[in-house]
Amino acid sequence: MKAVVADGEQGIEYVTNAEKPTLTKGHLLGRVLHIGLNPIDWKIAYNVPIPKGAIGGTDFVAIVEEVGEGVDASKYMGARVAGWVPGFFSISGSAWAEYVCADAKLVYLVPDSISSLEACTLPCALTTASQGIHQRIGLPLPRPDGSANPSRRKWFLVWGASSAVGQYAVQLAKLGGCDVVAICSDKNAEKIKKLGASFVFDYHDCQVVEKIKQATDDSVFFGFDAISLPQTITKCIMAFSLEAKAAKLITVLGPPENPREEAVDIITAFSFSLFNEKFDFYGETVQGNNEDYEHTTKLFEVLPTLLEKGIIVANSIREFKGGLEVIPDALREFSSGNHSAVKFVINV
Ligand SMILES: NC(=O)c1ccc[n+]([C@@H]2O[C@H](COP(=O)([O-])OP(=O)(O)OC[C@H]3O[C@@H](n4cnc5c(N)ncnc54)[C@H](OP(=O)(O)O)[C@@H]3O)[C@@H](O)[C@H]2O)c1
């Protein structure tokens, strides 16, 4: 089959002779319609010595053509599903291919109300935000009937709110009962307010920490740093309340320095842990975590309703036509980091 694979020299290439994945128990085999790019795709493709021929790719939307033992055929055969797979590390199948094999409990059924392009912006980014906000901080999942969770009367800071992960973090924090103060470029402020932020400040403003403190009456107790550079983590930490004790900041890269250890716990989200698999990650053996797996299955069960009712809104997209062949160029452009508040999606 056609696929995009590691070229063995820290790059990727389009091939036409990749092996179709083998369907296994509990999994489904789908014909891939769309692929969403994530930073982890280029970070691994360009920096990690991946064996030549390993297929890459994380987020996908596919039409199910076969189901494995133990999978409800009446629910999944012919269905449009979205999910993500651990790319080059996957032992069952990766997304940059004509066919993907995925754990049936780690996909969600795409409701008719959203396009396949929008659907494939969600899996990796949303599960990362959810792991941080629901599992590590402990806010409740959004209610499928759209009713509000009880107010926590707490401010939640989202840094990098216009990023793919950040946009979902804003929505989940708000739906979890917090008031949200969000940080992104001014040009994206209106978009992020529409997603639920009460205040939005620009990270280019040298007064940004003071502005957060002023707007929230110095009462930030939870945070999610979707950028997690040393300077963004420091600013987040400094923006937390002076009264903070065991407050929580989620980062997406780590482990970072913590200048206020006594006040704020820094917890690094690691979404690869949701796979019930063991794989080699940057030279370290990573074992999936069953709690993270079960949490994701719960999230994906409720997600179609949340999308149908417009309770969760997908990222904006930039569509790349031309099939799998365009992935090397699209990934190169994505890795340059010049995009803003947009997910790159490939039309297979
Ligand atoms: N740990 C995990 O499991 C996990 C999972 C997924 C992703 N990640 C990581 O999470 C990060 C975000 O991924 P993503 O897909 O959400 O990224 P993305 O959408 O590609 O991020 C682009 C956005 O970053 C914003 N940005 C850049 N520098 C910023 C800064 N200094 N302060 C605030 N915002 C800034 C830009 O905002 P403006 O345009 O508004 O300026 C832009 O909209 C990546 O490093 C990725 O590798 C980790």
Ligand as a Chemical Component Dictionary entry (heavy atoms), coordinates in Angstrom:
data_LIG
# 
_chem_comp.id                   LIG 
_chem_comp.type                 NON-POLYMER 
_chem_comp.pdbx_formal_charge   0 
_chem_comp.three_letter_code    LIG 
# 
loop_
_chem_comp_atom.comp_id 
_chem_comp_atom.atom_id 
_chem_comp_atom.alt_atom_id 
_chem_comp_atom.type_symbol 
_chem_comp_atom.charge 
_chem_comp_atom.model_Cartn_x 
_chem_comp_atom.model_Cartn_y 
_chem_comp_atom.model_Cartn_z 
_chem_comp_atom.pdbx_ordinal 
LIG N1  N1  N 0  3.173  15.628 26.200 1  
LIG C1  C1  C 0  2.352  15.183 25.259 2  
LIG O1  O1  O 0  1.820  14.099 25.339 3  
LIG C2  C2  C 0  2.059  16.084 24.069 4  
LIG C3  C3  C 0  0.992  15.782 23.209 5  
LIG C4  C4  C 0  0.699  16.680 22.174 6  
LIG C5  C5  C 0  1.504  17.801 21.968 7  
LIG N2  N2  N 1  2.571  18.008 22.792 8  
LIG C6  C6  C 0  3.412  19.195 22.626 9  
LIG O2  O2  O 0  2.592  20.327 22.883 10 
LIG C7  C7  C 0  3.093  21.435 22.168 11 
LIG C8  C8  C 0  1.921  22.090 21.455 12 
LIG O3  O3  O 0  1.416  21.235 20.437 13 
LIG P1  P1  P 0  0.282  21.778 19.461 14 
LIG O4  O4  O 0  -0.009 20.753 18.450 15 
LIG O5  O5  O -1 -0.829 22.301 20.282 16 
LIG O6  O6  O 0  1.083  23.006 18.802 17 
LIG P2  P2  P 0  0.687  23.988 17.620 18 
LIG O7  O7  O 0  -0.775 24.063 17.418 19 
LIG O8  O8  O 0  1.522  23.678 16.448 20 
LIG O9  O9  O 0  1.211  25.395 18.245 21 
LIG C9  C9  C 0  1.150  26.565 17.477 22 
LIG C10 C10 C 0  0.760  27.719 18.373 23 
LIG O10 O10 O 0  1.787  27.953 19.339 24 
LIG C11 C11 C 0  1.605  29.268 19.811 25 
LIG N3  N3  N 0  2.840  29.747 20.454 26 
LIG C12 C12 C 0  4.109  29.653 19.982 27 
LIG N4  N4  N 0  4.979  30.174 20.880 28 
LIG C13 C13 C 0  4.243  30.613 21.930 29 
LIG C14 C14 C 0  4.572  31.241 23.167 30 
LIG N5  N5  N 0  5.840  31.536 23.491 31 
LIG N6  N6  N 0  3.576  31.529 24.017 32 
LIG C15 C15 C 0  2.295  31.260 23.710 33 
LIG N7  N7  N 0  1.908  30.656 22.543 34 
LIG C16 C16 C 0  2.878  30.339 21.667 35 
LIG C17 C17 C 0  1.234  30.088 18.588 36 
LIG O11 O11 O 0  0.365  31.077 19.070 37 
LIG P3  P3  P 0  0.012  32.471 18.336 38 
LIG O12 O12 O 0  -0.159 32.138 16.891 39 
LIG O13 O13 O 0  -1.244 32.925 19.000 40 
LIG O14 O14 O 0  1.182  33.383 18.559 41 
LIG C18 C18 C 0  0.548  29.035 17.661 42 
LIG O15 O15 O 0  -0.853 29.248 17.509 43 
LIG C19 C19 C 0  4.197  20.886 21.252 44 
LIG O16 O16 O 0  5.461  21.129 21.841 45 
LIG C20 C20 C 0  3.924  19.404 21.225 46 
LIG O17 O17 O 0  5.077  18.635 20.942 47 
LIG C21 C21 C 0  2.870  17.192 23.834 48 
# 
loop_
_chem_comp_bond.comp_id 
_chem_comp_bond.atom_id_1 
_chem_comp_bond.atom_id_2 
_chem_comp_bond.value_order 
_chem_comp_bond.pdbx_ordinal 
LIG N1  C1  SING 1  
LIG C1  O1  DOUB 2  
LIG C1  C2  SING 3  
LIG C2  C3  SING 4  
LIG C2  C21 DOUB 5  
LIG C3  C4  DOUB 6  
LIG C4  C5  SING 7  
LIG C5  N2  DOUB 8  
LIG N2  C6  SING 9  
LIG N2  C21 SING 10 
LIG C6  O2  SING 11 
LIG C6  C20 SING 12 
LIG O2  C7  SING 13 
LIG C7  C8  SING 14 
LIG C7  C19 SING 15 
LIG C8  O3  SING 16 
LIG O3  P1  SING 17 
LIG P1  O4  DOUB 18 
LIG P1  O5  SING 19 
LIG P1  O6  SING 20 
LIG O6  P2  SING 21 
LIG P2  O7  DOUB 22 
LIG P2  O8  SING 23 
LIG P2  O9  SING 24 
LIG O9  C9  SING 25 
LIG C9  C10 SING 26 
LIG C10 O10 SING 27 
LIG C10 C18 SING 28 
LIG O10 C11 SING 29 
LIG C11 N3  SING 30 
LIG C11 C17 SING 31 
LIG N3  C12 SING 32 
LIG N3  C16 SING 33 
LIG C12 N4  DOUB 34 
LIG N4  C13 SING 35 
LIG C13 C14 SING 36 
LIG C13 C16 DOUB 37 
LIG C14 N5  SING 38 
LIG C14 N6  DOUB 39 
LIG N6  C15 SING 40 
LIG C15 N7  DOUB 41 
LIG N7  C16 SING 42 
LIG C17 O11 SING 43 
LIG C17 C18 SING 44 
LIG O11 P3  SING 45 
LIG P3  O12 DOUB 46 
LIG P3  O13 SING 47 
LIG P3  O14 SING 48 
LIG C18 O15 SING 49 
LIG C19 O16 SING 50 
LIG C19 C20 SING 51 
LIG C20 O17 SING 52 
# 
